């Protein structure tokens, strides 16, 4: 999270105590909630299971650039690359997006976060 984003967009609204008397940034957060945020931090999984991105690549939804990759890595427990991006609130879990990497569009899916293997079936083989 940077100064470009707020805790509600990042899904960290639970950590903000607006009832507190005063804190740095309180005025900027007045009236904001996770429900009325225009952007949300979304987890993306790369559909082909092998194309890695590094970060700062543009993300497209329905052919329009709507955000950029903030971080990315390979998810060993789910066996596919993962990326995070702040996307418009109308983009939801299950939607398809494209990540542009050196002129090539890589298909990705917005995934429910956090990603993990609750039964540990992948880990145990």
MOPAC internal coordinates of N, CA, C and O (Angstrom, degrees):
PM7 1SCF
backbone

  N    0.0000 0     0.00 0     0.00 0    0    0    0
  C    1.4436 1     0.00 0     0.00 0    1    0    0
  C    1.5288 1   108.15 1     0.00 0    2    1    0
  O    1.2310 1   120.66 1   -44.73 1    3    2    1
  N    1.3096 1   116.35 1   135.27 1    3    2    1
  C    1.4610 1   121.59 1   178.46 1    5    3    2
  C    1.5258 1   108.58 1  -123.78 1    6    5    3
  O    1.2310 1   120.57 1     3.67 1    7    6    5
  N    1.3135 1   116.51 1  -176.33 1    7    6    5
  C    1.4633 1   120.58 1   177.22 1    9    7    6
  C    1.5234 1   111.43 1   -66.69 1   10    9    7
  O    1.2310 1   120.45 1   167.57 1   11   10    9
  N    1.3098 1   116.75 1   -12.43 1   11   10    9
  C    1.4673 1   122.78 1   177.95 1   13   11   10
  C    1.5323 1   111.16 1   -75.56 1   14   13   11
  O    1.2310 1   120.19 1   161.06 1   15   14   13
  N    1.3283 1   117.24 1   -18.94 1   15   14   13
  C    1.4622 1   122.38 1  -175.79 1   17   15   14
  C    1.5146 1   110.24 1  -124.42 1   18   17   15
  O    1.2310 1   121.03 1   -21.22 1   19   18   17
  N    1.3315 1   115.64 1   158.78 1   19   18   17
  C    1.4625 1   118.35 1   176.20 1   21   19   18
  C    1.5265 1   109.73 1  -114.95 1   22   21   19
  O    1.2310 1   119.65 1   -15.08 1   23   22   21
  N    1.3245 1   118.28 1   164.92 1   23   22   21
  C    1.4626 1   120.66 1  -176.44 1   25   23   22
  C    1.5291 1   113.89 1   -61.06 1   26   25   23
  O    1.2310 1   119.87 1   151.68 1   27   26   25
  N    1.3060 1   117.85 1   -28.32 1   27   26   25
  C    1.4619 1   120.48 1  -179.84 1   29   27   26
  C    1.5243 1   110.77 1   -71.32 1   30   29   27
  O    1.2310 1   119.96 1   142.20 1   31   30   29
  N    1.3203 1   117.68 1   -37.80 1   31   30   29
  C    1.4585 1   121.21 1   176.32 1   33   31   30
  C    1.5208 1   111.25 1   -66.11 1   34   33   31
  O    1.2310 1   120.86 1   147.59 1   35   34   33
  N    1.3290 1   115.96 1   -32.41 1   35   34   33
  C    1.4680 1   121.40 1  -178.22 1   37   35   34
  C    1.5193 1   112.98 1   -84.40 1   38   37   35
  O    1.2310 1   119.94 1   178.67 1   39   38   37
  N    1.3373 1   117.71 1    -1.33 1   39   38   37
  C    1.4570 1   120.39 1  -178.41 1   41   39   38
  C    1.5175 1   112.91 1    78.23 1   42   41   39
  O    1.2310 1   120.73 1  -159.06 1   43   42   41
  N    1.3251 1   116.22 1    20.94 1   43   42   41
  C    1.4644 1   121.38 1  -178.75 1   45   43   42
  C    1.5236 1   112.54 1  -110.13 1   46   45   43
  O    1.2310 1   120.49 1  -157.33 1   47   46   45
  N    1.3117 1   116.67 1    22.67 1   47   46   45
  C    1.4554 1   120.92 1  -179.87 1   49   47   46
  C    1.5185 1   113.16 1   -58.96 1   50   49   47
  O    1.2310 1   120.20 1   152.08 1   51   50   49
  N    1.3360 1   117.21 1   -27.92 1   51   50   49
  C    1.4610 1   120.92 1   179.05 1   53   51   50
  C    1.5323 1   112.17 1   -62.15 1   54   53   51
  O    1.2310 1   120.24 1   158.54 1   55   54   53
  N    1.3280 1   117.14 1   -21.46 1   55   54   53
  C    1.4633 1   121.29 1  -178.66 1   57   55   54
  C    1.5293 1   112.72 1   -88.92 1   58   57   55
  O    1.2310 1   120.18 1   174.29 1   59   58   57
  N    1.3221 1   117.26 1    -5.71 1   59   58   57
  C    1.4638 1   121.47 1  -178.71 1   61   59   58
  C    1.5237 1   108.93 1   -97.78 1   62   61   59
  O    1.2310 1   120.37 1   -57.01 1   63   62   61
  N    1.3003 1   116.90 1   122.99 1   63   62   61
  C    1.4687 1   122.40 1   179.30 1   65   63   62
  C    1.5248 1   108.73 1  -107.76 1   66   65   63
  O    1.2310 1   120.97 1   -93.42 1   67   66   65
  N    1.3346 1   115.74 1    86.58 1   67   66   65
  C    1.4595 1   120.72 1  -177.47 1   69   67   66
  C    1.5222 1   111.91 1   -64.10 1   70   69   67
  O    1.2310 1   119.37 1   159.68 1   71   70   69
  N    1.3260 1   118.81 1   -20.32 1   71   70   69
  C    1.4631 1   121.71 1   179.07 1   73   71   70
  C    1.5284 1   112.04 1   -74.58 1   74   73   71
  O    1.2310 1   120.28 1   167.26 1   75   74   73
  N    1.3085 1   117.07 1   -12.74 1   75   74   73
  C    1.4643 1   121.24 1   178.72 1   77   75   74
  C    1.5241 1   108.82 1   -62.67 1   78   77   75
  O    1.2310 1   120.62 1   -37.67 1   79   78   77
  N    1.3237 1   116.42 1   142.33 1   79   78   77
  C    1.4670 1   121.38 1  -174.55 1   81   79   78
  C    1.5228 1   113.36 1   -51.99 1   82   81   79
  O    1.2310 1   119.89 1   127.32 1   83   82   81
  N    1.2918 1   117.81 1   -52.68 1   83   82   81
  C    1.4555 1   119.98 1  -178.47 1   85   83   82
  C    1.5210 1   109.10 1  -160.97 1   86   85   83
  O    1.2310 1   120.74 1   -37.20 1   87   86   85
  N    1.3048 1   116.19 1   142.80 1   87   86   85
  C    1.4542 1   121.82 1   173.81 1   89   87   86
  C    1.5237 1   108.40 1  -155.91 1   90   89   87
  O    1.2310 1   120.66 1   -22.17 1   91   90   89
  N    1.3253 1   116.34 1   157.83 1   91   90   89
  C    1.4560 1   121.14 1  -179.39 1   93   91   90
  C    1.5227 1   108.77 1   -62.44 1   94   93   91
  O    1.2310 1   120.04 1   -54.03 1   95   94   93
  N    1.3045 1   117.53 1   125.97 1   95   94   93
  C    1.4579 1   123.22 1   178.94 1   97   95   94
  C    1.5188 1   114.74 1    93.99 1   98   97   95
  O    1.2310 1   119.97 1   178.49 1   99   98   97
  N    1.3274 1   117.67 1    -1.51 1   99   98   97
  C    1.4630 1   120.14 1  -177.95 1  101   99   98
  C    1.5240 1   111.58 1   -58.77 1  102  101   99
  O    1.2310 1   120.05 1   135.80 1  103  102  101
  N    1.3076 1   117.50 1   -44.20 1  103  102  101
  C    1.4672 1   121.37 1  -178.40 1  105  103  102
  C    1.5373 1   110.85 1   -60.87 1  106  105  103
  O    1.2310 1   120.45 1   142.64 1  107  106  105
  N    1.3262 1   116.74 1   -37.36 1  107  106  105
  C    1.4683 1   120.26 1  -179.39 1  109  107  106
  C    1.5241 1   112.13 1   -69.86 1  110  109  107
  O    1.2310 1   119.89 1   155.45 1  111  110  109
  N    1.3408 1   117.82 1   -24.55 1  111  110  109
  C    1.4563 1   121.47 1  -177.90 1  113  111  110
  C    1.5271 1   114.06 1   -95.74 1  114  113  111
  O    1.2310 1   120.21 1   171.67 1  115  114  113
  N    1.3343 1   117.20 1    -8.33 1  115  114  113
  C    1.4665 1   120.64 1  -179.73 1  117  115  114
  C    1.5263 1   110.74 1   -54.86 1  118  117  115
  O    1.2310 1   120.53 1   -50.04 1  119  118  117
  N    1.3116 1   116.59 1   129.96 1  119  118  117
  C    1.4527 1   122.37 1   177.36 1  121  119  118
  C    1.5193 1   114.76 1    83.40 1  122  121  119
  O    1.2310 1   119.93 1   174.46 1  123  122  121
  N    1.3153 1   117.75 1    -5.54 1  123  122  121
  C    1.4675 1   120.24 1   179.74 1  125  123  122
  C    1.5177 1   110.49 1   -91.37 1  126  125  123
  O    1.2310 1   120.87 1   -35.41 1  127  126  125
  N    1.3203 1   115.94 1   144.59 1  127  126  125
  C    1.4526 1   122.69 1   174.57 1  129  127  126
  C    1.5285 1   107.74 1  -145.52 1  130  129  127
  O    1.2310 1   120.30 1   -10.24 1  131  130  129
  N    1.3169 1   117.03 1   169.76 1  131  130  129
  C    1.4619 1   119.35 1   175.57 1  133  131  130
  C    1.5230 1   110.24 1   -65.33 1  134  133  131
  O    1.2310 1   120.36 1   146.71 1  135  134  133
  N    1.3273 1   116.91 1   -33.29 1  135  134  133
  C    1.4615 1   121.13 1  -178.17 1  137  135  134
  C    1.5265 1   113.06 1   -68.16 1  138  137  135
  O    1.2310 1   119.82 1   147.07 1  139  138  137
  N    1.3342 1   117.96 1   -32.93 1  139  138  137
  C    1.4613 1   119.00 1  -178.23 1  141  139  138
  C    1.5363 1   113.59 1  -103.20 1  142  141  139
  O    1.2310 1   120.08 1  -168.93 1  143  142  141
  N    1.3324 1   117.45 1    11.07 1  143  142  141
  C    1.4625 1   120.66 1   177.32 1  145  143  142
  C    1.5258 1   109.99 1   -68.72 1  146  145  143
  O    1.2310 1   120.84 1   -41.63 1  147  146  145
  N    1.3097 1   116.00 1   138.37 1  147  146  145
  C    1.4636 1   119.89 1   179.47 1  149  147  146
  C    1.5247 1   111.63 1   -82.09 1  150  149  147
  O    1.2310 1   120.26 1   160.82 1  151  150  149
  N    1.3370 1   117.11 1   -19.18 1  151  150  149
  C    1.4653 1   121.80 1   177.94 1  153  151  150
  C    1.5163 1   109.57 1  -129.78 1  154  153  151
  O    1.2310 1   121.00 1   -23.58 1  155  154  153
  N    1.3259 1   115.69 1   156.42 1  155  154  153
  C    1.4667 1   121.91 1   177.17 1  157  155  154
  C    1.5179 1   108.74 1  -138.91 1  158  157  155
  O    1.2310 1   120.77 1   -36.91 1  159  158  157
  N    1.3146 1   116.13 1   143.09 1  159  158  157
  C    1.4556 1   120.54 1   173.22 1  161  159  158
  C    1.5200 1   107.41 1   -73.73 1  162  161  159
  O    1.2310 1   120.69 1   -57.86 1  163  162  161
  N    1.3174 1   116.28 1   122.14 1  163  162  161
  C    1.4564 1   121.37 1  -176.66 1  165  163  162
  C    1.5189 1   111.04 1  -121.24 1  166  165  163
  O    1.2310 1   121.52 1   -36.73 1  167  166  165
  N    1.3122 1   114.69 1   143.27 1  167  166  165
  C    1.4614 1   122.69 1   175.70 1  169  167  166
  C    1.5215 1   107.95 1   -89.72 1  170  169  167
  O    1.2310 1   120.40 1   -47.56 1  171  170  169
  N    1.3222 1   116.83 1   132.44 1  171  170  169
  C    1.4578 1   122.13 1   179.80 1  173  171  170
  C    1.5268 1   109.06 1  -120.10 1  174  173  171
  O    1.2310 1   120.39 1   -42.57 1  175  174  173
  N    1.3176 1   116.85 1   137.43 1  175  174  173
  C    1.4592 1   120.61 1   172.64 1  177  175  174
  C    1.5222 1   107.77 1  -114.13 1  178  177  175
  O    1.2310 1   120.96 1   -44.15 1  179  178  177
  N    1.3215 1   115.76 1   135.85 1  179  178  177
  C    1.4566 1   121.27 1  -177.37 1  181  179  178
  C    1.5240 1   109.19 1   -77.30 1  182  181  179
  O    1.2310 1   121.06 1   -55.01 1  183  182  181
  N    1.3228 1   115.59 1   124.99 1  183  182  181
  C    1.4645 1   121.84 1  -172.75 1  185  183  182
  C    1.5255 1   114.62 1   -62.22 1  186  185  183
  O    1.2310 1   119.90 1   141.11 1  187  186  185
  N    1.3392 1   117.80 1   -38.89 1  187  186  185
  C    1.4681 1   118.64 1  -176.10 1  189  187  186
  C    1.5309 1   112.41 1   -77.56 1  190  189  187
  O    1.2310 1   120.12 1   170.64 1  191  190  189
  N    1.3195 1   117.37 1    -9.36 1  191  190  189
  C    1.4608 1   121.54 1   176.17 1  193  191  190
  C    1.5087 1   115.88 1    75.61 1  194  193  191
  O    1.2310 1   119.51 1  -175.62 1  195  194  193
  N    1.3316 1   118.55 1     4.38 1  195  194  193
  C    1.4542 1   119.03 1  -177.74 1  197  195  194
  C    1.5275 1   116.03 1  -140.26 1  198  197  195
  O    1.2310 1   119.35 1   160.99 1  199  198  197
  N    1.3104 1   118.84 1   -19.01 1  199  198  197
  C    1.4655 1   121.31 1  -177.96 1  201  199  198
  C    1.5272 1   109.93 1   -77.91 1  202  201  199
  O    1.2310 1   121.00 1   -62.21 1  203  202  201
  N    1.3181 1   115.69 1   117.79 1  203  202  201
  C    1.4608 1   120.92 1   179.63 1  205  203  202
  C    1.5223 1   110.36 1   -97.61 1  206  205  203
  O    1.2310 1   120.72 1   -35.17 1  207  206  205
  N    1.3186 1   116.22 1   144.83 1  207  206  205
  C    1.4606 1   122.37 1   172.50 1  209  207  206
  C    1.5234 1   106.85 1  -120.68 1  210  209  207
  O    1.2310 1   120.49 1   -14.38 1  211  210  209
  N    1.3115 1   116.67 1   165.62 1  211  210  209
  C    1.4612 1   120.66 1  -173.64 1  213  211  210
  C    1.5218 1   114.13 1  -106.94 1  214  213  211
  O    1.2310 1   120.71 1   145.73 1  215  214  213
  N    1.3184 1   116.25 1   -34.27 1  215  214  213
  C    1.4583 1   122.14 1  -174.54 1  217  215  214
  C    1.5096 1   109.89 1   133.35 1  218  217  215
  O    1.2310 1   120.66 1   -32.39 1  219  218  217
  N    1.3179 1   116.34 1   147.61 1  219  218  217
  C    1.4712 1   125.88 1  -178.67 1  221  219  218
  C    1.5230 1   113.15 1    78.29 1  222  221  219
  O    1.2310 1   119.25 1  -175.24 1  223  222  221
  N    1.3378 1   119.03 1     4.76 1  223  222  221
  C    1.4561 1   120.79 1   176.65 1  225  223  222
  C    1.5303 1   109.19 1   -75.49 1  226  225  223
  O    1.2310 1   120.18 1   -36.06 1  227  226  225
  N    1.3430 1   117.26 1   143.94 1  227  226  225
  C    1.4635 1   119.62 1   178.65 1  229  227  226
  C    1.5320 1   111.66 1   -70.05 1  230  229  227
  O    1.2310 1   121.46 1   -33.20 1  231  230  229
  N    1.3296 1   114.82 1   146.80 1  231  230  229
  C    1.4596 1   121.84 1   177.54 1  233  231  230
  C    1.5251 1   107.52 1  -114.80 1  234  233  231
  O    1.2310 1   120.71 1   -48.31 1  235  234  233
  N    1.3338 1   116.25 1   131.69 1  235  234  233
  C    1.4523 1   123.03 1  -177.61 1  237  235  234
  C    1.5251 1   110.06 1  -112.58 1  238  237  235
  O    1.2310 1   121.21 1   -40.37 1  239  238  237
  N    1.3246 1   115.29 1   139.63 1  239  238  237
  C    1.4570 1   122.44 1   175.18 1  241  239  238
  C    1.5190 1   107.19 1  -130.79 1  242  241  239
  O    1.2310 1   120.94 1   -58.23 1  243  242  241
  N    1.3162 1   115.82 1   121.77 1  243  242  241
  C    1.4642 1   122.12 1  -176.98 1  245  243  242
  C    1.5312 1   111.49 1    54.07 1  246  245  243
  O    1.2310 1   121.30 1  -138.79 1  247  246  245
  N    1.3439 1   115.12 1    41.21 1  247  246  245
  C    1.4609 1   121.58 1   176.26 1  249  247  246
  C    1.5052 1   116.46 1    80.26 1  250  249  247
  O    1.2310 1   119.71 1  -179.98 1  251  250  249
  N    1.3274 1   118.16 1     0.02 1  251  250  249
  C    1.4690 1   122.24 1  -176.35 1  253  251  250
  C    1.5245 1   109.78 1  -115.98 1  254  253  251
  O    1.2310 1   120.06 1   -45.74 1  255  254  253
  N    1.3401 1   117.50 1   134.26 1  255  254  253
  C    1.4654 1   121.38 1   176.85 1  257  255  254
  C    1.5263 1   108.52 1   -67.06 1  258  257  255
  O    1.2310 1   120.73 1   -56.87 1  259  258  257
  N    1.3406 1   116.21 1   123.13 1  259  258  257
  C    1.4637 1   120.07 1  -175.26 1  261  259  258
  C    1.5285 1   113.27 1  -125.51 1  262  261  259
  O    1.2310 1   119.77 1   173.89 1  263  262  261
  N    1.3054 1   118.04 1    -6.11 1  263  262  261
  C    1.4564 1   120.78 1  -179.00 1  265  263  262
  C    1.5104 1   110.40 1  -177.94 1  266  265  263
  O    1.2310 1   121.09 1    12.01 1  267  266  265
  N    1.3322 1   115.53 1  -167.99 1  267  266  265
  C    1.4575 1   120.31 1   177.56 1  269  267  266
  C    1.5279 1   108.90 1  -146.68 1  270  269  267
  O    1.2310 1   121.09 1   -22.46 1  271  270  269
  N    1.3109 1   115.52 1   157.54 1  271  270  269
  C    1.4586 1   121.43 1   179.75 1  273  271  270
  C    1.5209 1   108.78 1   -71.09 1  274  273  271
  O    1.2310 1   120.72 1   -53.66 1  275  274  273
  N    1.3252 1   116.24 1   126.34 1  275  274  273
  C    1.4685 1   120.24 1   178.09 1  277  275  274
  C    1.5180 1   111.43 1   -90.82 1  278  277  275
  O    1.2310 1   120.38 1   146.07 1  279  278  277
  N    1.3197 1   116.88 1   -33.93 1  279  278  277
  C    1.4655 1   121.27 1   177.62 1  281  279  278
  C    1.5202 1   108.52 1  -157.55 1  282  281  279
  O    1.2310 1   121.07 1   -22.64 1  283  282  281
  N    1.3298 1   115.56 1   157.36 1  283  282  281
  C    1.4607 1   119.69 1  -178.17 1  285  283  282
  C    1.5214 1   109.58 1  -157.48 1  286  285  283
  O    1.2310 1   120.92 1   -27.55 1  287  286  285
  N    1.3221 1   115.84 1   152.45 1  287  286  285
  C    1.4606 1   122.34 1   177.46 1  289  287  286
  C    1.5224 1   108.16 1  -167.45 1  290  289  287
  O    1.2310 1   121.20 1    -6.90 1  291  290  289
  N    1.3247 1   115.31 1   173.10 1  291  290  289
  C    1.4590 1   119.45 1   175.58 1  293  291  290
  C    1.5193 1   108.32 1   -88.52 1  294  293  291
  O    1.2310 1   120.16 1   -48.08 1  295  294  293
  N    1.3312 1   117.31 1   131.92 1  295  294  293
  C    1.4641 1   122.23 1   179.18 1  297  295  294
  C    1.5177 1   110.03 1   -94.71 1  298  297  295
  O    1.2310 1   120.44 1   -84.24 1  299  298  297
  N    1.3026 1   116.77 1    95.76 1  299  298  297
  C    1.4684 1   120.73 1  -175.54 1  301  299  298
  C    1.5224 1   112.49 1   -63.22 1  302  301  299
  O    1.2310 1   119.55 1   145.20 1  303  302  301
  N    1.3099 1   118.47 1   -34.80 1  303  302  301
  C    1.4659 1   119.32 1  -178.70 1  305  303  302
  C    1.5264 1   112.65 1   -72.05 1  306  305  303
  O    1.2310 1   119.93 1   156.01 1  307  306  305
  N    1.3287 1   117.73 1   -23.99 1  307  306  305
  C    1.4700 1   119.84 1   177.80 1  309  307  306
  C    1.5277 1   111.90 1  -108.64 1  310  309  307
  O    1.2310 1   120.91 1   175.92 1  311  310  309
  N    1.3196 1   115.87 1    -4.08 1  311  310  309
  C    1.4670 1   123.09 1   175.55 1  313  311  310
  C    1.5217 1   114.33 1    60.76 1  314  313  311
  O    1.2310 1   120.99 1  -139.21 1  315  314  313
  N    1.3223 1   115.71 1    40.79 1  315  314  313
  C    1.4629 1   119.93 1   173.30 1  317  315  314
  C    1.5264 1   109.14 1  -160.06 1  318  317  315
  O    1.2310 1   120.31 1   -21.28 1  319  318  317
  N    1.3353 1   117.02 1   158.72 1  319  318  317
  C    1.4569 1   120.98 1   178.77 1  321  319  318
  C    1.5370 1   111.71 1   -67.51 1  322  321  319
  O    1.2310 1   121.63 1   -33.85 1  323  322  321
  N    1.3305 1   114.49 1   146.15 1  323  322  321
  C    1.4617 1   123.07 1  -179.58 1  325  323  322
  C    1.5223 1   108.04 1  -124.32 1  326  325  323
  O    1.2310 1   120.51 1   -36.75 1  327  326  325
  N    1.3201 1   116.64 1   143.25 1  327  326  325
  C    1.4625 1   121.72 1   174.73 1  329  327  326
  C    1.5233 1   107.91 1  -139.96 1  330  329  327
  O    1.2310 1   120.59 1   -24.28 1  331  330  329
  N    1.3159 1   116.47 1   155.72 1  331  330  329
  C    1.4554 1   121.54 1   175.31 1  333  331  330
  C    1.5197 1   108.66 1  -120.84 1  334  333  331
  O    1.2310 1   121.09 1   -35.60 1  335  334  333
  N    1.3334 1   115.51 1   144.40 1  335  334  333
  C    1.4539 1   121.05 1  -179.32 1  337  335  334
  C    1.5236 1   109.47 1  -153.28 1  338  337  335
  O    1.2310 1   120.48 1   -36.86 1  339  338  337
  N    1.3212 1   116.69 1   143.14 1  339  338  337
  C    1.4648 1   121.23 1   170.98 1  341  339  338
  C    1.5211 1   106.41 1   -82.88 1  342  341  339
  O    1.2310 1   120.78 1   -61.92 1  343  342  341
  N    1.3276 1   116.10 1   118.08 1  343  342  341
  C    1.4614 1   121.77 1  -176.64 1  345  343  342
  C    1.5263 1   109.71 1  -122.95 1  346  345  343
  O    1.2310 1   120.15 1   -20.70 1  347  346  345
  N    1.3352 1   117.32 1   159.30 1  347  346  345
  C    1.4675 1   119.86 1   177.25 1  349  347  346
  C    1.5264 1   110.73 1   -55.62 1  350  349  347
  O    1.2310 1   120.70 1   -31.62 1  351  350  349
  N    1.3167 1   116.28 1   148.38 1  351  350  349
  C    1.4624 1   122.18 1  -176.83 1  353  351  350
  C    1.5207 1   112.90 1   -57.85 1  354  353  351
  O    1.2310 1   119.65 1   152.93 1  355  354  353
  N    1.3299 1   118.28 1   -27.07 1  355  354  353
  C    1.4666 1   119.60 1  -178.61 1  357  355  354
  C    1.5343 1   112.66 1   -73.55 1  358  357  355
  O    1.2310 1   119.80 1   165.88 1  359  358  357
  N    1.3188 1   117.99 1   -14.12 1  359  358  357
  C    1.4675 1   121.37 1   175.58 1  361  359  358
  C    1.5229 1   106.81 1   -82.15 1  362  361  359
  O    1.2310 1   120.57 1   -59.00 1  363  362  361
  N    1.3389 1   116.52 1   121.00 1  363  362  361
  C    1.4654 1   119.01 1  -175.08 1  365  363  362
  C    1.5221 1   112.15 1  -127.01 1  366  365  363
  O    1.2310 1   121.57 1    -4.48 1  367  366  365
  N    1.3137 1   114.60 1   175.52 1  367  366  365
  C    1.4577 1   122.19 1  -178.15 1  369  367  366
  C    1.5293 1   109.59 1   -54.72 1  370  369  367
  O    1.2310 1   120.99 1   -48.13 1  371  370  369
  N    1.3331 1   115.71 1   131.87 1  371  370  369
  C    1.4546 1   122.13 1  -179.43 1  373  371  370
  C    1.5186 1   114.37 1    97.83 1  374  373  371
  O    1.2310 1   120.15 1   163.14 1  375  374  373
  N    1.3301 1   117.33 1   -16.86 1  375  374  373
  C    1.4677 1   120.48 1   179.87 1  377  375  374
  C    1.5290 1   110.68 1   -71.56 1  378  377  375
  O    1.2310 1   121.03 1   -30.89 1  379  378  377
  N    1.3229 1   115.63 1   149.11 1  379  378  377
  C    1.4574 1   122.11 1   176.54 1  381  379  378
  C    1.5179 1   109.74 1   -93.10 1  382  381  379
  O    1.2310 1   121.19 1   -40.37 1  383  382  381
  N    1.3277 1   115.34 1   139.63 1  383  382  381
  C    1.4623 1   122.49 1   175.82 1  385  383  382
  C    1.5250 1   107.57 1  -134.20 1  386  385  383
  O    1.2310 1   121.00 1    -9.29 1  387  386  385
  N    1.3117 1   115.69 1   170.71 1  387  386  385
  C    1.4551 1   121.13 1   175.90 1  389  387  386
  C    1.5221 1   108.60 1  -126.11 1  390  389  387
  O    1.2310 1   120.81 1   -41.34 1  391  390  389
  N    1.3166 1   116.05 1   138.66 1  391  390  389
  C    1.4600 1   122.30 1   175.06 1  393  391  390
  C    1.5218 1   106.47 1  -110.26 1  394  393  391
  O    1.2310 1   120.81 1   -55.58 1  395  394  393
  N    1.3291 1   116.07 1   124.42 1  395  394  393
  C    1.4668 1   118.57 1  -179.57 1  397  395  394
  C    1.5203 1   109.44 1   -89.75 1  398  397  395
  O    1.2310 1   121.42 1   -57.30 1  399  398  397
  N    1.3151 1   114.89 1   122.70 1  399  398  397
  C    1.4647 1   120.97 1  -178.39 1  401  399  398
  C    1.5206 1   108.68 1  -127.73 1  402  401  399
  O    1.2310 1   120.62 1   -72.33 1  403  402  401
  N    1.3300 1   116.42 1   107.67 1  403  402  401
  C    1.4566 1   123.10 1  -177.79 1  405  403  402
  C    1.5288 1   111.99 1    50.10 1  406  405  403
  O    1.2310 1   120.85 1  -131.26 1  407  406  405
  N    1.3277 1   115.97 1    48.74 1  407  406  405
  C    1.4555 1   122.34 1   175.33 1  409  407  406
  C    1.5118 1   115.28 1    82.87 1  410  409  407
  O    1.2310 1   119.93 1   177.27 1  411  410  409
  N    1.3211 1   117.73 1    -2.73 1  411  410  409
  C    1.4657 1   121.75 1  -179.68 1  413  411  410
  C    1.5200 1   108.51 1  -109.44 1  414  413  411
  O    1.2310 1   120.24 1   -43.86 1  415  414  413
  N    1.3245 1   117.15 1   136.14 1  415  414  413
  C    1.4629 1   121.56 1   179.17 1  417  415  414
  C    1.5298 1   109.49 1   -91.75 1  418  417  415
  O    1.2310 1   121.05 1   -53.79 1  419  418  417
  N    1.3139 1   115.60 1   126.21 1  419  418  417
  C    1.4612 1   122.44 1   179.54 1  421  419  418
  C    1.5253 1   107.64 1  -109.60 1  422  421  419
  O    1.2310 1   120.74 1   -55.03 1  423  422  421
  N    1.3165 1   116.18 1   124.97 1  423  422  421
  C    1.4646 1   120.88 1  -179.73 1  425  423  422
  C    1.5285 1   110.15 1   -74.44 1  426  425  423
  O    1.2310 1   121.18 1   -41.22 1  427  426  425
  N    1.3300 1   115.35 1   138.78 1  427  426  425
  C    1.4607 1   121.94 1   177.74 1  429  427  426
  C    1.5190 1   108.51 1  -143.08 1  430  429  427
  O    1.2310 1   120.98 1   -18.54 1  431  430  429
  N    1.3112 1   115.73 1   161.46 1  431  430  429
  C    1.4607 1   121.86 1  -179.41 1  433  431  430
  C    1.5196 1   108.84 1  -123.55 1  434  433  431
  O    1.2310 1   120.75 1   -42.29 1  435  434  433
  N    1.3228 1   116.17 1   137.71 1  435  434  433
  C    1.4654 1   121.06 1   175.64 1  437  435  434
  C    1.5223 1   106.93 1   -71.84 1  438  437  435
  O    1.2310 1   120.69 1   -56.91 1  439  438  437
  N    1.3331 1   116.28 1   123.09 1  439  438  437
  C    1.4595 1   121.77 1  -174.73 1  441  439  438
  C    1.5257 1   111.01 1  -111.25 1  442  441  439
  O    1.2310 1   121.66 1   -24.53 1  443  442  441
  N    1.3197 1   114.44 1   155.47 1  443  442  441
  C    1.4643 1   120.49 1   173.74 1  445  443  442
  C    1.5266 1   107.45 1   -68.77 1  446  445  443
  O    1.2310 1   120.35 1   -46.46 1  447  446  445
  N    1.2949 1   116.94 1   133.54 1  447  446  445
  C    1.4530 1   122.70 1  -177.87 1  449  447  446
  C    1.5202 1   109.18 1  -108.37 1  450  449  447
  O    1.2310 1   117.74 1   -40.27 1  451  450  449
  N    1.2975 1   121.91 1   139.73 1  451  450  449
  C    1.4615 1   128.15 1     4.76 1  453  451  450
  C    1.5263 1   112.03 1   -85.99 1  454  453  451
  O    1.2310 1   121.56 1   -24.16 1  455  454  453
  N    1.3265 1   114.61 1   155.84 1  455  454  453
  C    1.4614 1   121.25 1   177.01 1  457  455  454
  C    1.5250 1   108.14 1   -90.24 1  458  457  455
  O    1.2310 1   120.61 1   -48.86 1  459  458  457
  N    1.2924 1   116.45 1   131.14 1  459  458  457
  C    1.4608 1   119.90 1   176.43 1  461  459  458
  C    1.5167 1   109.53 1  -164.84 1  462  461  459
  O    1.2310 1   120.83 1    -6.41 1  463  462  461
  N    1.2908 1   116.02 1   173.59 1  463  462  461
  C    1.4515 1   123.39 1  -178.06 1  465  463  462
  C    1.5340 1   107.57 1  -113.86 1  466  465  463
  O    1.2310 1   119.99 1   -94.56 1  467  466  465
  N    1.3388 1   117.62 1    85.44 1  467  466  465
  C    1.4725 1   120.17 1  -170.82 1  469  467  466
  C    1.5279 1   115.30 1   -61.27 1  470  469  467
  O    1.2310 1   119.97 1   149.70 1  471  470  469
  N    1.3244 1   117.65 1   -30.30 1  471  470  469
  C    1.4650 1   119.30 1   179.44 1  473  471  470
  C    1.5258 1   111.31 1   -93.26 1  474  473  471
  O    1.2310 1   120.29 1   176.85 1  475  474  473
  N    1.3145 1   117.06 1    -3.15 1  475  474  473
  C    1.4684 1   124.75 1  -178.80 1  477  475  474
  C    1.5299 1   112.02 1    59.45 1  478  477  475
  O    1.2310 1   120.41 1  -155.86 1  479  478  477
  N    1.3243 1   116.82 1    24.14 1  479  478  477
  C    1.4677 1   120.82 1  -178.34 1  481  479  478
  C    1.5248 1   111.51 1   -66.06 1  482  481  479
  O    1.2310 1   119.24 1   142.86 1  483  482  481
  N    1.3189 1   119.06 1   -37.14 1  483  482  481
  C    1.4603 1   121.48 1   178.58 1  485  483  482
  C    1.5140 1   110.70 1   -70.50 1  486  485  483
  O    1.2310 1   120.55 1   141.96 1  487  486  485
  N    1.3100 1   116.56 1   -38.04 1  487  486  485
  C    1.4599 1   120.78 1  -178.98 1  489  487  486
  C    1.5230 1   111.50 1   -66.66 1  490  489  487
  O    1.2310 1   120.54 1   140.69 1  491  490  489
  N    1.3151 1   116.58 1   -39.31 1  491  490  489
  C    1.4664 1   121.21 1  -177.99 1  493  491  490
  C    1.5242 1   113.31 1   -84.30 1  494  493  491
  O    1.2310 1   120.91 1   166.70 1  495  494  493
  N    1.3398 1   115.87 1   -13.30 1  495  494  493
  C    1.4588 1   120.42 1   177.87 1  497  495  494
  C    1.4467 1   111.43 1    80.82 1  498  497  495
  O    1.2310 1   120.10 1   180.00 1  499  498  497

